[in-house]
């Protein structure tokens, strides 16, 4: 089909239409991905390629001949770019926010430098040598700025948004310009003037690509092997009966171990995210969570038995992933005190009506199996979120669910304090403080629990406190007894849940066995 259109002497190439269609297609894909996964949308090529394709569209757009429009477009485009720089803080980007700077740039290019000698021409701005110099090095600047933003804070162990953010950012900006100029002067310009011929250039490019790829793969494999070896070393340490000061054990014996809070072992400081809380360290077996979605439903009979699985005494742990991260501690406690712990982690179903379609099969299995009625006690542990609003608390909803399912006594195992924005598994390498204040971590949680007690839905004598295993009087820590405490701290996408979705590492959970056993014993939960 011949799509070229000519009207009033202006010819629009046919290639404009499919290229513009691709721009629209990839823009809407990126917009949708931004709503569901902003981090992926920022980096995924197909979510951002429309920005480059818009430049391709400009190739096919006829030259603008109206002088007034050519004068106006670059100024309008510059204003849009400036507005985006001042107005957008990164929230919701790329999404539709990216339209403002991208379309603004297109306007600057489309208007071009007006040939008319006018003091209002955008060319009056571009004629200054400093601006031309920035234009010359712009591609090198584009290539170098991001590696510096990522690597410099790590090498200096400084938080780019922390106390020294202004001098750090200015230093990175200055370094970006210096390195970009050096790259432009000694790499980009000589490459443009080479006399080797295309065949040699392509051969050299292929050789360099192969070398870089091979070195990258080898480096990644070496790093993975090192991480695996260090993780195995950490697991051997926490399983050893002689490791009396590792992790939470340091808090159990402060006279022997000294200060356990904020104690870091450099061998293990980078292993938090790799130490999966759903894995039993002693056996290597996994303990999965029943987590249904509209597209898939796992086995409704999913459960895990840990500890002394032959024991007559049974305690059931009810909750979501914030119940699962206790499995290594409970496995050790069960072995030591001859208790079988049955883990019934049900994701969102733990706090939903039993007739909810996604959860009905799961609840039917639990009700018909008699597990809850056959248990000596039930411990409830759920991710605390939505602030102090008790009406929205999954914990409150789960208490109501359990009240309708069984008469077995229910004990609340308090959710652990969240790591906060300065904590988490990678806080050490990012130069963060690796701490969170007690006020920020616990005030909303304690307030909600107090409301549940006041309502009569939660017995204060059946609350098992956990905060002293993570915090002193003022501060909660991401490293205790040399071990990383948190396996994840991905801040919730839901703006109403800014506390962070914090999970323990498997290793730190295991070292809390002695402290947690003492708490359970005070509630007579370990009594035969």
LINBEL-V687591 format. One record per pair of residues at least 24 apart in sequence whose ideal C-beta (glycine too) atoms are under 7 Angstrom apart, sorted by the first residue. I is the first residue (numbers start at 1). J is the second residue. D is the distance in Angstrom with one decimal. If there is no record, write none. Layout:
((I J D) (I J D))
This chain:
((10 62 5.0) (11 62 6.8) (12 62 6.2) (13 60 4.5) (15 60 5.4) (16 57 6.5) (16 60 3.9) (16 61 6.9) (19 53 6.3) (19 56 5.3) (19 57 5.2) (19 60 6.6) (20 57 5.5) (22 53 5.5) (23 50 4.8) (23 53 4.7) (23 54 5.4) (23 57 6.1) (26 50 3.9) (26 53 6.7) (30 94 5.5) (31 95 5.4) (31 96 6.0) (34 92 6.5) (34 94 5.9) (34 95 3.9) (41 94 5.9) (42 93 6.8) (42 94 6.5) (47 94 6.7) (48 94 6.2) (51 98 6.5) (51 102 4.9) (54 102 6.0) (54 106 5.6) (58 106 6.0) (58 109 5.7) (58 110 5.9) (61 110 6.5) (64 110 6.6) (64 111 6.9) (67 114 6.9) (67 116 5.4) (70 111 5.1) (70 112 6.8) (70 114 4.8) (71 114 5.5) (71 118 6.5) (71 120 5.7) (71 121 6.3) (73 107 4.5) (73 110 5.6) (73 111 3.3) (74 107 6.6) (74 108 4.7) (74 111 4.0) (74 122 3.5) (75 122 6.1) (76 107 5.4) (77 104 4.1) (77 105 6.3) (77 106 6.9) (77 107 3.0) (77 108 3.9) (77 111 6.9) (78 104 7.0) (78 108 6.2) (80 104 3.0) (81 105 6.4) (136 184 6.3) (137 180 4.5) (137 181 5.3) (137 184 4.4) (140 180 4.0) (140 183 4.1) (140 184 4.6) (140 188 6.0) (141 176 6.0) (141 177 6.8) (141 180 4.0) (144 176 5.6) (144 179 4.9) (144 180 5.2) (144 183 6.5) (145 176 4.4) (148 172 5.1) (148 175 5.7) (148 176 5.5) (153 430 6.5) (153 431 5.5) (154 429 5.7) (154 430 6.7) (156 431 6.7) (157 431 4.1) (158 431 4.2) (159 430 6.3) (159 431 4.8) (159 432 5.0) (162 432 6.9) (227 271 6.8) (227 274 5.9) (230 267 5.8) (230 268 6.5) (230 271 5.9) (231 271 5.4) (231 274 5.5) (231 275 6.4) (233 267 6.7) (234 268 4.9) (234 271 6.1) (234 507 5.4) (235 281 5.0) (235 507 6.5) (238 281 6.8) (238 507 4.8) (238 510 5.0) (238 511 5.5) (239 281 6.5) (239 282 6.6) (245 481 5.9) (246 481 5.3) (246 482 6.1) (246 483 6.1) (246 511 5.5) (247 480 6.1) (247 481 4.2) (247 483 4.1) (247 507 6.4) (247 508 4.8) (247 511 3.1) (248 469 5.7) (248 480 6.5) (248 481 6.4) (248 508 6.4) (248 511 4.2) (248 512 4.0) (248 515 5.5) (249 481 6.2) (249 511 5.0) (249 514 6.5) (250 480 6.7) (250 481 3.4) (251 469 6.5) (251 480 6.9) (251 515 6.4) (252 514 5.0) (252 515 5.5) (257 481 7.0) (260 480 5.4) (260 481 4.7) (261 472 5.5) (261 477 4.9) (261 480 5.8) (262 477 5.0) (262 479 5.9) (263 479 6.4) (263 480 6.6) (263 481 5.7) (263 482 5.3) (264 428 6.9) (264 479 4.4) (264 482 6.3) (265 482 3.4) (265 483 7.0) (268 482 6.6) (268 483 5.9) (268 484 6.2) (269 428 4.6) (269 484 6.6) (270 428 7.0) (270 429 6.0) (271 484 6.0) (272 425 2.8) (272 484 3.5) (272 486 5.7) (272 487 5.7) (272 505 5.6) (273 425 4.1) (273 426 6.7) (273 487 6.2) (273 488 6.6) (275 484 6.9) (275 487 5.6) (275 505 3.8) (275 506 5.0) (275 507 5.4) (276 487 6.6) (276 506 6.1) (277 324 6.2) (277 325 3.9) (277 487 5.0) (277 503 5.0) (277 504 5.6) (277 505 6.4) (277 506 5.2) (277 509 6.4) (278 324 5.6) (279 506 5.6) (280 306 6.6) (280 327 6.2) (280 328 6.3) (280 331 5.8) (281 328 5.6) (281 506 5.3) (281 507 6.8) (281 510 5.7) (282 331 6.3) (287 324 6.0) (287 327 5.1) (287 343 5.8) (289 320 6.8) (289 321 5.6) (289 324 5.8) (289 345 4.3) (289 347 5.4) (290 345 6.5) (290 346 4.6) (290 347 5.9) (290 349 6.4) (290 362 5.6) (291 347 3.8) (292 349 6.8) (292 358 4.4) (292 359 6.9) (300 361 4.1) (300 362 4.4) (300 365 4.6) (301 365 5.3) (303 342 6.0) (303 343 6.2) (303 344 5.5) (304 343 4.2) (305 340 5.8) (305 342 5.5) (306 330 5.6) (306 331 4.1) (306 334 5.9) (306 341 5.0) (306 343 6.5) (307 331 5.5) (307 333 6.5) (307 334 1.4) (307 335 5.7) (307 339 5.4) (307 340 5.5) (307 341 4.7) (308 334 5.0) (308 335 5.7) (308 338 4.7) (308 339 6.2) (308 340 5.8) (309 340 5.4) (311 338 4.7) (311 339 5.5) (311 340 4.6) (313 338 6.8) (313 339 5.0) (313 340 6.8) (313 376 5.6) (313 528 6.5) (314 340 4.7) (314 342 5.9) (314 374 6.5) (314 375 5.0) (314 376 6.0) (315 339 6.0) (315 341 5.4) (315 375 6.2) (315 376 6.0) (315 377 5.1) (315 379 6.2) (315 525 6.3) (316 342 4.7) (316 344 5.8) (316 371 6.1) (316 372 6.2) (316 375 4.3) (316 378 4.9) (317 341 5.9) (317 343 5.0) (317 344 6.7) (317 379 5.0) (317 381 6.6) (318 344 5.3) (318 350 6.1) (318 378 5.5) (318 379 6.9) (318 380 5.1) (318 398 6.9) (318 402 6.6) (319 345 6.0) (319 350 5.3) (319 380 6.0) (319 381 4.3) (319 382 4.7) (320 345 6.0) (320 346 6.9) (320 347 5.2) (320 350 5.3) (320 382 5.5) (320 383 5.7) (321 345 6.7) (321 383 6.9) (321 503 6.4) (322 381 5.4) (322 382 5.7) (322 383 4.4) (322 415 5.5) (323 381 4.2) (325 503 4.7) (325 504 4.3) (325 509 5.8) (326 381 6.5) (326 413 7.0) (326 509 6.0) (328 506 5.2) (328 509 4.2) (328 510 4.0) (329 509 4.8) (329 510 6.2) (329 512 4.6) (329 513 4.7) (329 516 5.1) (332 510 6.0) (332 513 3.7) (333 513 5.2) (333 516 6.4) (333 517 4.7) (333 520 7.0) (336 517 6.9) (337 517 6.6) (337 526 4.7) (339 526 6.3) (342 371 6.1) (344 371 6.9) (350 382 6.3) (350 398 5.3) (351 382 6.4) (351 394 3.7) (351 397 4.0) (351 398 4.3) (351 401 6.6) (354 401 6.7) (367 405 6.1) (372 405 5.7) (372 406 3.9) (372 408 5.5) (373 406 5.4) (373 408 6.2) (375 408 5.3) (377 408 6.6) (377 409 5.4) (377 411 6.0) (377 525 5.6) (378 402 6.5) (378 408 5.3) (378 410 4.7) (378 411 6.9) (379 411 5.1) (379 413 4.8) (380 410 5.7) (380 411 7.0) (380 412 5.4) (380 413 6.6) (381 413 4.2) (381 415 6.5) (382 415 6.6) (383 415 6.3) (383 501 6.4) (384 415 4.1) (384 445 4.9) (384 499 6.8) (385 492 6.6) (385 497 3.8) (385 499 6.0) (386 496 5.4) (386 497 5.9) (387 444 4.8) (387 496 7.0) (388 444 4.6) (388 447 4.1) (388 448 5.0) (390 448 5.0) (390 451 4.3) (390 452 6.2) (393 448 5.4) (396 452 5.8) (396 457 6.6) (399 457 5.1) (399 458 6.4) (409 462 6.8) (410 462 6.8) (411 462 4.4) (411 464 5.9) (411 523 6.4) (411 525 7.0) (412 458 6.2) (412 462 6.3) (412 463 5.0) (412 464 6.5) (413 464 4.8) (413 466 6.7) (414 463 6.6) (414 464 6.4) (414 465 5.6) (414 466 4.6) (414 467 7.0) (415 445 6.5) (416 466 5.6) (416 470 5.9) (416 502 6.3) (416 504 6.4) (417 441 3.8) (417 442 5.7) (417 467 5.6) (417 470 5.0) (417 471 5.8) (417 476 4.4) (418 499 4.5) (418 500 4.1) (418 502 4.3) (419 478 5.6) (419 486 4.7) (419 489 4.1) (419 500 5.9) (419 502 4.8) (420 500 6.4) (423 478 4.0) (423 486 6.4) (423 489 6.2) (424 478 6.2) (424 486 5.2) (424 489 3.1) (425 484 5.9) (425 486 5.4) (425 487 6.2) (425 488 6.6) (425 489 6.6) (427 478 5.3) (434 477 6.7) (434 478 4.1) (434 479 5.9) (435 475 5.0) (435 476 6.6) (435 477 5.8) (435 478 6.9) (436 476 4.6) (437 474 6.7) (437 475 6.2) (438 471 5.3) (438 474 5.6) (438 475 6.4) (438 476 6.2) (441 471 6.9) (441 476 4.9) (442 467 5.8) (462 523 7.0) (464 519 5.3) (464 520 7.0) (464 523 6.6) (469 512 5.6) (469 515 5.5) (480 508 6.9) (481 511 6.6) (483 507 5.5) (483 508 5.1) (483 511 6.8) (484 508 6.9))
